[in-house]
Amino acid sequence: MAKFTGAEWRPIPINHTPGGQDSVRGVVIHIMAGTLVGTDSWFRNPKARASSHFGTGKGGKCYQWVSTADRAWAQGNGNRDWLSIENEGKGGDALTSEQIDRCAEILAWAHKRYGVPLAVATSPTGRGLGYHAMGGKAWGSHPACPGVRIIAQLPEILRRAAALVGDKPKPKPPVGKYAAFPGAAFFRSSPRSPLVTAMGRRLVAEGCGRYASGPGPQWTESDRKSYAAWQRKRGYSGADADGWPGKTTWDALRVPRV
């Protein structure tokens, strides 16, 4: 049985797969849309058909419901090789400092036990610290989980985990390696540019696809729809996922310089 000593052990007898954890690629951050106590009760209900390895409360309490040798039911196809942390709160919340500490402690433990890298993951094929929305449809289509404010806190979780294990976080890419954001007006002018081709290739690599047949040099409505899929993957929704690149999502996409 694999237990994290920093959590209160509250095993659930149902809603998980004993011995089903194939491997550990990393740790996935979720938001509960509820309380720690309420989630604890829900995971014990046969109707839930859901669970998580860990849970944190806003005040810093930490539960472990499922052994990390077993498969929790938290993120669809990602259950087989990702650990999960549910965090008390609702959509749009940020994690408290205490919750960030607990998440960092779990990540540091996973780093030591399973070799999980101290890096932010942005897709199911990555490794490190991920978030529910990055899995898209295969992970249950939860574009708002855990939300943009918590996604923005992932580097701080990483920093605190690195301090706990005495490692340095994965260095940021060298300045100039990726294309700078050309401005919103660049795309609204329907440009024909190698930068649009490079962007299309990155969208394909990130699993957001393109609605047209392969990356092309001219910005079209198909590119806009593909970019909207990328925005949703980053946790945006509604008018914030309109398909028009902004600096934050552009920087996260890491389009190579051309």
N, C-alpha and C positions, 0 to 999 in steps of 0.2 A: 504494500500500500504506500502511495506517495503522498505525503502530507507536508504542507508548508507550516512550519512551527509558529509563524507570525499571525496565524488565523485561528479563530475558534472553530473547532471541528464539529460540524453539524451535518452529519451524513444523511442523505435522503435515500430511502429504500427503493424508490421508483424513478422514472423519468431520466434514465441514463443507461449507457451500455457498459456493463462490467467488462473490464479487460479490453475495451474496444479502441483505446488510444493507439493508433498506428505509429505515430512519431510526433515530435513537437517542433514545428517550424517557428512558433512564436506565441505571443500573447495578444489576444484581441480585446479591445476596450468597447464596452457597451454602456448604454444608459437604461435604467430600469423602467422609467415612466411609473415610478412608485417608490415605496419605502423599502428599507432593508428587511424590516419585520414582515411587511406584506409579501415581499418576494419570497422570503423564507417559507411562509405559509403556502404560497401558490405552488412552489416547486414540490410540495408534498401532496398536491392534489392530482389525482390520475388524469383529470381533464386538461391539465396544463400542457402535457407533452413537451415540456421545456425544462431546462436546468442550466446551471453554469458551474464551473469549477469553484470560482470565488465570487464574493460580493463585498462591497464596501459601503459604509454609512457615511453621511456627511460629517459626522463627528469623529470619524476615524476607526470605528469598529469594523472588523474584518471577519467574514465567515468563509469557511471552505465547506462546500456541499458535496463535492465529488472528488475522489482521488484522481490525481493526474495520470494514474495508470489506467483510468477508465475514461470513457467518452461521454462528456456532457452534451446536452442537446441545446446548443446555443446559437449556432450559425450555419445551419444547413450542411452543405458539402464541406464546409470548413471544420466541422466537428472532428473529423478523423485525425487532423494533424495540427490543430491550434488549441491552446488553452484559452479560457474565457474568464473575463472579469465583468460582472454586472455592477454598476455604480448607482447608488441612490440618487434620485432626481427625476427631472422631466426634460422633454425636448427643449433645447435652447439654453439649458443650464450650463455652467462651467463647473468643473470639479473643485471641491474645496482643497485647501493645502493639505489637509489630513488625508483626503482621498488620493491625492497625488502621491503622498508618502507611501500609502499602502500599495498602490499600483507599482511604484518604483521598487518596493521591497519584494513584491511577487516577481517582477521582471528580473531583478538581481538574482533571486533564488533560481529562476528558470535558466538564467545565463550560466550559473554555476552547475546546476544539475543536468541540463540538457544541451548546453552549448548554444542557447538562443543568443544571437548577436545583439549587441546594444546599438541598434539602428532602427529607424522608422521604416516599416513596410508599407507599401501603397497598393499592393495587389496580392492575391492568394498565392502567387508563385514566388513571392518574396519571403524573407525571414526577418524576425525581429518583433517590434511592437506595432501591431496593426489595429484596425478599427472595423467595426461591423460593416459599414457602408461599402468598404472597398471590395467586398465579395460579390456585389451586384445580385443578379437573379439567382445565381448558384448558391448564394448565402441567404436566400429568403427575401431579397429586394427590400432592404431597409435603408434608404438613402439618407434618412435623418438620424440614424443611430451611429455614433453618439451625438452628432451635431457638430457644426463648424467651430463652436467655442472650445469644445473638448478636443477636437482634432488639432486645434492650434496649441493645445497644452501638451501634446505628445512629446515634443522636444524637451520640455521641462521634466516629464516623467523619466525620459531617457537620461537627462543630466543627473537627476538624483540617483537613479539606479547605478550609473557609472561611478558616482562618488561612493556608493556603498561597497562596490566591489573593487574600487581602486583603479578602474580602467578609465581611459579617456573615450568620450563619445566618438563615433565615426566622424571623421573630419568632413566639413562642408566641401562641396565641389570647388575646385579652383575658380576664382573670379575670371570670367571671360570664356569659360568652357561652354556655357550655354547661352543661347540667344537672349538678349535683353528684350523685355516687353516693348513692342513697337508702338503701343498706344491703340486705344479703341478705334480711333479714326482710320487707322491703317486697314482694318478688316472691313469697315463699313464702306470703304471705297472699292470693294471687290477686286483687290490687287491680284496680279499675276506675278508670283515671286517664288524663288526656291525655298523661302521661309515657310510658305504654305505647304509645300511638299514635305518638308521636314516635320512640320506640325502634324500632318496627316499620318506619317509613319509612327510618330510617338503615340498618337491616339490608338492606332492599331495595336502597338506593343502593349498598351495599357488595357487592352480588352474593350475599349469603347467603340472600336470599329469605325467604319465609315459607311455612310449610306450610299455613296457612289462606288464605282468599281476601282478601288485602289487610289492611293494618294496622287493628287494632281497639283499643278502649280497655281491654279486660280481658286480663290476663295469663292465658294458657292453656298447655296442653301443646304446642300448635303454636308458641307464642312460645319456649318452652324449647328445642324442637328447632332453631328458627332461630338462637337465640343460641348453641347448641352448634356450629352451622356457623361462626359468627363466631369462637368460641374456637379451633376447628381452623384457621381461616384465620390466626389470630395465632400459630400454632405449637404450640398445646396439643394434648394427646391423652389418651386413656384417661379416668381419673377427673377429670383437670383440664379436660376438655371435657364437663362434665355438663349444660350449658345454664343453670346458675344464675349470674347476673351477679356478678362480683367487681369491685373498684374498678379494677384495672389494665386489664381489657378494657373496662369501662364508659368509663373516661376516654379510651381509644383510639377508641371508637366515636363520641364527640363528639355526643351527643344534644343538640339545641338546648333551651334553657330554654323552659318552657311556663307 
